[in-house]
Amino acid sequence: MNDLEIRLDHCPNPVPSGTWLRGTIVWPDLPPRASGELRIGWVLEFKGPREVGIAQIHRLIPGTAGSATRFEVRLPSAPWSYSGLLSRLSWFAEVLVNEDGRHHAHVRFDMSPAGHPILLGDGGSETPP
């Protein structure tokens, strides 16, 4: 059973690039000496295989069952999230425990420099807010 949770603090969507992403990880009952990672990355979806990039990896020491751990990471300045007719780029924060895949949590968010979504239309230009 996977009771691992990741919760982002109230933040605008999209999150401004280069700012702090804050949240909480709620831990399930884990075996002794479990290890974990918080990963911040992006995923590009289009016709074809998805591309995933990992921007940051932070080592974690899991807490006891039901306990919570706060995190705070500075987001990079790029790549920016966008949504178009043929592709979409979004960001994620995920927690993995022991790399066995049994304990994981994942949350997606968008990131842009101007604080508004970047929508690509027929002409490929940015849609104003």
N, C-alpha and C positions, 0 to 999 in steps of 0.2 A: 504494500500500500504506500502511495506517495503523498504524504501530507506536507511536503516542503512547499513553502509559499514565498513569493517575492512580491512586495507591494511598493509601488512608487509613491512618494509624497505627492501632494497636490502640485501639479506643475502644468504650465500651458502646453497645449499640443498644437503645433509643434514646439518642442523645447528649443530655445535659442542655442545655436552652436557655441561651443567654448564655455558654456555655463556649467553649474554643478547639477548633477543628477543625484537625488537623495531618496533613500527608501529604507525598507525594513525586510529582513529575511526571517521567516518563522520556521524553526527547525522541527523535523519529526523525530521519532525515536530512532537513533542511529547506533550502529555497532561501535564499540570502543575504538579509539584511534582513527576514526573516520576523518577524511580530509575533504576540503571543498574548494571550489573556485567560483568567483563572480566574474563573468565574462560580459564585456560590452562589445557589441559588433553590429554589423549591418548585413542585410540580405537584399540582393538584387534579383527580382523575379521578372522573367520575360519568356518568350517562346524559346524553350531550350532548357538546359539544366540551370538550376538556381546557383548563384554565386554567393558565397558567404565570406565575409571578412571579419576577423577578430581584431579590434582596435586596442583592447586592454584585457589583461587577465590579472586578477587580484586573488591571492591565496587566502583562504578562510579556515578558521578553526571552528567547526560547528559547535553550537551550544547544546544544552540538554533539551529533551523533548518539550515542546511548547514555549521555549524561550525565544527571544527575538534579538537579532543583531542589527544595529543601524549601519548603513553604509553611505558614503559620500564620495563620488568620483567626478572629476572634471571631464566633460565631454570634449572630443577633438573639434576642430573647426570644420572638418569635411570628412567624407562626402555628405552633401545635403540630401535630405529625403525629397523625393518627387514622385508624382504619379502621372503617368501618360497613357496613351492608347495601347502601347505595346509593352511597356515595362513599368516597374515600380521599385523604388529603393526605400527601405525603412530600416529603423534601428531596433535593437533588442538588448535587454539585460537578462541574463540567465544565470542560474546557480546550478552547478553540477557537484555531486558528492560521489567520491570514489571512482569516478569514470566508468562505473558499471551500468549507468543509464537508469538504474532503478529509482534513484532519487534525483529529480531535476525539476526546475521551475523556470518559466519563461514569460516575459512580458515584452510587448512591442510598443514602440513610440516613434514619432517622427521628429526630425531635427532640421531646422532651417536658420539661416542667418538673420532673417528679417522678422521671425516670429509668426509668419503666416505660411500656409501650405504653398508649395510650388507645384502648379498644375501645368502640364505640357499639353498644348492643343495641337491642332492640325499644322500650324506654322512653326511649332517647336519653341514658341516664346513663353516667357513666364506670364501667368495670368495674374493680374493685379488683385490685391486683397479686396 
